Amino acid sequence: MFAISLGGDGAELAPLEPRHAEEYLAHMDRCREFVGRTIALPDRATDLASATAFLRAYAEKAAADTGRLYGIRVDGTLVGGVLFRTFDAQAGTCEVGCWLEESAVGRGLVTRAVRVLIDWAVDERRMHRVEWLAASTNTASIHVAERLGMVREGVLRESYPHRGVRLDMEVWSVLAPEWRRLRESPAGTAR
């Protein structure tokens, strides 16, 4: 297995696989309420069987080249993750997403991890469009999109049913030429 350093603070990015189901479930149990405020991810892993099934589904997506799932670990502890929720190499579009335990917030972990994903998607896989969807109430996720230099395209009103409430979803994106310019700019928004 590979791991990519996210900086000198002990943070690493590595694939999450079915063999990590116990670790993933324990992580979901720690962040269930915090993360579950705006995304359904914790609701999909409530026991070992459902955690394994979720990780297996992403392993199958990776094998089919339609999605991928990565964990963010700090000093060996799983504290969050990033993913290609969708990945369409033929169309050149993908959607990235994230989650993070409350204890790990404010360290730039998600921003650094998503940069790795976008760099790979744009440079290695020649993706043209990288999308980011976030509930309008998820200000932390929206701030990540802004830090990455993404463009807010609009709002899908009440499009996401979550825990009995319909949430508005903001659509953000960055195009490959924009990403390359951002990386090369002196301000380095994409860095």
WOJO-V635222 format. One record per helix or strand of 2 or more residues. SS is the DSSP state (helix for helix, strand for strand). FROM is the first residue (numbers start at 0). LEN is the number of residues. If there is no record, write none. Layout:
<<SS FROM LEN> <SS FROM LEN>>
//
This chain:
<<strand 3 2> <strand 10 5> <helix 17 19> <helix 40 4> <helix 47 17> <strand 67 7> <strand 76 12> <strand 92 8> <helix 101 3> <helix 108 16> <strand 128 7> <helix 138 9> <strand 150 12> <strand 164 11> <helix 175 9>>
//
